[in-house]
Amino acid sequence: MTFLTSNRPTAEWQASDAAHHIHPFTDHSALAKRGVRVITRGDGVYLWDSDGNRIMDGMAGLWCVQVGYGRKELAEASYRAMQELPYYNTFFQSTTPAAVTLSEKLAEITPAPFKHTFFANSGSEANDTIAKMVRYYWNLQGKPEKKTIISRDYAYHGVTMAAASLSGLQPMHPQFDLPLPGFEHADAPYWFAEGGDMDPEEFGLKAARSLEDKIQALGADKVAAFIGEPVQGAGGVIVPPDSYWPEIQRICRKYDILLIADEVICGFGRTGNWWGSETFGIEPDFMTLAKGLSSGYLPISAVMVGKRVGDAMTAADEEFVHGFTYSGHPVAAAVALENIRILQEEGIIDRGRDEIGPYMQSRLRTLADHPLVGEVRGVGLVAAIELVEDKAARKPYDPSRGAGVICRDHSIANGLIMRAVRDAMVLSPPLVITKEQVDEMVGIVHKALDLTAKDLASGN
Ligand code: PXG
């Protein structure tokens, strides 16, 4: 059998892709000129492209391949599940063993108040579902005016209409006339870029209090919920100061506002613990799970519904009028279960917390002396390296210099996929990365920084 991935030369894939394929978040004319990268194979922390080059995946796909590529158990779980029951739904008084078992498992591994799961297929769908559940909850409480959801600048919560409205990355709104009414944004705890002369802890309190200011401006009787990623991922790995989350928690309690932790990136061990909420002491009313739930092997997401909303929804004497054809898809659920078994039985998350996470963080911190590096930050197995023109002043390069993109391109050319978010170089490798592979990764980052410094100095 010829594998789909090996039967055409790179140039043909590129031409056909340019002719027929609309990509997410892509300038298509620029991509067509440059030629798309064709990824054909993966094993462990490595990918191969259609020219046979091996590249370390410092991003675990899109922050999701926790157990690494090529785990046969996951392929076998999906093969078995497909043979037994390739599809059935969870509407109309039906369920499937895989969907039940996964909801039971998630109740076991998430913090105690979470007993109920609603399944969807992506982080965006899960966050849209939460936006609807929030509205429904306050309607059930007889407070229909309590509807606004507050998120933050630099937030990424997905791309569907509500999820994109929750997102706070500016470019995501104008093409689509977003945000929708009822979605507001508070400050992010982004000390490096916005902290000025303030001490980080003091700045953390200030950022949290921007939520309180927003609530007071809108009126607490109008505000339904606050959503935040424990660490903001796509916004540039913004790790909040310790003072931040306790103050957010206090504010949500004071004004009776539901708290949503978007764990799409932070969940399943990324910050060292199973949940980012554990790492930062957050007690949310909802958690959004996706990505690491199946290590990205199949699309599946989950809304964890806490006691307050769960009790109200299950006690309501009426239909909950929402759901997707593939909610609780039996094959995706079987793969998620097998992925969780691997994470648990191989101690992958404990190892991330106790061993490889601290190792990666300490090795990356050695780059802080580099003349181009303004800050190295991170927790567990997620990190960012901020490039600056002036270290002491935390002064960034003019965006037109494209420092981040230059660095990213050098990194990929030298065998490591690293992302640039503005000029923050972002890393989020598979949790199974070894110490030797961390050393290899840090070596390539160092080389990419040197090459970038050289390019910037010569005015490229
Ligand atoms: N919440 C968070 C915190 C995310 O990071 C979503 C929700 C949406 O999930 P879906 O499955 O609908 O994509 C995400 C997704 C990037 C990048 O460039 C990040 C994501 C997706 C695509 C690109 O860093 N995060």
Residues whose N, C-alpha, C, O or C-beta is under 5 A from the ligand:
A	BS01	PXG	L62 S122 G123 S124 E125 Y156 H157 G158 E229 G233 A234 D262 V264 I265 A290
